């Protein structure tokens, strides 16, 4: 779920009922624990906040996210290094 979808046109968090519907439409069960990630752990905070506003306190945020995973991964686990990476 892209983080901008949690905000309205003025940049504020959407109303709780809209957030609940967004989670439901995405197939997220707010009665179950779940984990959120992003590129660096910053934008995933919007998902965590939205779930918290909906009354879900069991969201885990992997704050290192994909950036940390990439730098810690063994070379054989790296699928792509991106266009800007030099060998």
C-alpha contacts under 8 A as a table, 3 or more apart, distances in Angstrom:
res1	aa1	res2	aa2	distance
1	X	5	X	7.39
1	X	26	X	7.59
1	X	47	X	7.77
2	X	5	X	5.81
2	X	6	X	7.81
3	X	6	X	5.71
3	X	7	X	7.66
3	X	43	X	6.10
3	X	44	X	6.76
3	X	46	X	5.74
3	X	47	X	6.46
4	X	7	X	5.50
5	X	8	X	7.51
6	X	13	X	5.86
6	X	14	X	5.83
6	X	19	X	6.86
6	X	46	X	6.92
6	X	47	X	7.42
6	X	50	X	7.04
7	X	10	X	7.60
7	X	11	X	5.27
7	X	12	X	5.15
7	X	13	X	4.43
7	X	14	X	5.23
8	X	11	X	5.36
8	X	12	X	5.51
8	X	13	X	6.20
8	X	14	X	5.50
9	X	12	X	7.47
13	X	50	X	7.66
14	X	18	X	6.34
14	X	19	X	6.39
15	X	18	X	5.43
15	X	19	X	6.38
16	X	19	X	4.95
16	X	20	X	6.13
16	X	50	X	7.71
16	X	53	X	6.46
16	X	54	X	5.88
17	X	20	X	5.13
17	X	21	X	6.28
17	X	54	X	7.96
18	X	21	X	5.10
18	X	22	X	6.18
19	X	22	X	5.02
19	X	23	X	6.32
19	X	50	X	6.47
19	X	51	X	7.82
19	X	54	X	7.16
20	X	23	X	5.22
20	X	24	X	6.15
20	X	54	X	6.37
21	X	24	X	4.94
21	X	25	X	5.98
22	X	25	X	5.14
22	X	26	X	6.20
23	X	26	X	5.11
23	X	27	X	6.30
23	X	28	X	5.08
23	X	29	X	7.33
23	X	30	X	7.56
24	X	27	X	5.11
24	X	28	X	5.58
24	X	29	X	6.84
25	X	28	X	7.56
29	X	32	X	5.64
30	X	33	X	7.35
30	X	51	X	7.34
30	X	56	X	6.04
31	X	56	X	7.15
32	X	58	X	7.48
33	X	58	X	5.00
33	X	59	X	5.79
33	X	60	X	7.65
34	X	58	X	6.93
34	X	59	X	5.27
34	X	60	X	6.28
35	X	59	X	5.72
35	X	60	X	4.60
35	X	61	X	5.74
35	X	62	X	7.11
36	X	44	X	5.99
36	X	47	X	7.17
36	X	48	X	7.27
36	X	59	X	7.32
36	X	60	X	6.32
36	X	61	X	5.06
36	X	62	X	6.37
37	X	40	X	7.84
37	X	41	X	6.10
37	X	44	X	5.53
37	X	61	X	6.27
37	X	62	X	5.55
37	X	63	X	7.14
37	X	65	X	5.16
37	X	66	X	7.20
38	X	41	X	5.46
38	X	42	X	7.26
38	X	43	X	6.41
38	X	44	X	5.47
38	X	65	X	5.52
38	X	66	X	6.31
39	X	42	X	7.79
39	X	43	X	7.92
39	X	65	X	5.65
39	X	66	X	4.97
39	X	67	X	5.73
40	X	43	X	7.64
40	X	63	X	6.69
40	X	64	X	5.74
40	X	65	X	5.13
40	X	66	X	6.30
40	X	67	X	5.53
40	X	68	X	7.47
41	X	44	X	5.64
41	X	45	X	6.99
41	X	61	X	7.31
41	X	62	X	6.43
41	X	63	X	4.11
41	X	64	X	5.57
41	X	65	X	5.21
42	X	45	X	5.66
42	X	63	X	7.23
43	X	46	X	5.82
43	X	47	X	7.76
44	X	47	X	5.33
44	X	48	X	6.52
44	X	61	X	7.14
45	X	48	X	4.90
45	X	49	X	6.00
45	X	61	X	7.32
46	X	49	X	5.07
46	X	50	X	6.06
47	X	50	X	5.10
47	X	51	X	6.19
48	X	51	X	5.25
48	X	52	X	6.15
48	X	59	X	6.16
48	X	60	X	7.69
48	X	61	X	7.05
49	X	52	X	4.99
49	X	53	X	6.12
50	X	53	X	5.12
50	X	54	X	6.34
51	X	54	X	5.01
51	X	55	X	6.52
51	X	56	X	5.22
51	X	57	X	7.35
51	X	59	X	7.25
52	X	55	X	5.08
52	X	56	X	4.82
52	X	57	X	5.54
52	X	59	X	7.82
53	X	56	X	7.21
56	X	59	X	6.97
62	X	65	X	5.27
64	X	67	X	6.33
64	X	68	X	4.79
64	X	69	X	7.11
65	X	68	X	5.71
65	X	69	X	6.35
66	X	69	X	4.91
66	X	70	X	6.00
67	X	70	X	5.28
67	X	71	X	6.47
68	X	71	X	5.25
68	X	72	X	6.13
69	X	72	X	5.22
69	X	73	X	5.76
70	X	73	X	5.22
70	X	78	X	6.98
73	X	77	X	6.08
73	X	78	X	6.58
74	X	77	X	5.44
74	X	78	X	6.93
75	X	78	X	5.45
76	X	79	X	7.87
78	X	81	X	7.03
81	X	84	X	7.86
81	X	85	X	5.85
82	X	85	X	5.75
